[in-house]
Amino acid sequence: MLTWIFGGIRENTVKEHTGDHASGYLLLDKARVNWFLSINPDYLPESAVKSGKRTYRSITMDGSEIEFSEGFTDLHTRSYEQILAGNGFGLEDSRKSIEIVQAIRAQIK
């Protein structure tokens, strides 16, 4: 999604990688992205914990946060249903994402 909106990757750096979280930096053609991923619920914002959420997804642009945690529960299932129906994404649609993940994995070995 990020490369579709903000263009190609210029830099991809992993800052931290532990057993329960990772963080890094992506420099895209039209954006600078600091990312953080975790499976540790201790990193959930207090507002998410109070509302009973087990996951939290957000993006902050120009100081304004957009939270988009809702609607992801069945996203993979719906995607797989579309793939099986012949309406899935092709390799070229996924190539940039795969390359980003491969570069991240190469840094953490």
Secondary structure, 3 states (H helix, E strand, C coil): CHHHHHCCEEEEEEEEECCCEEEEEEEECCEEEEEEEECCHHHCCHHHHHCCCCCCCEEEECCEEEECCCCCCCHHHHHHHHHHCCCCCCHHHHHHHHHHHHHHHHHHC
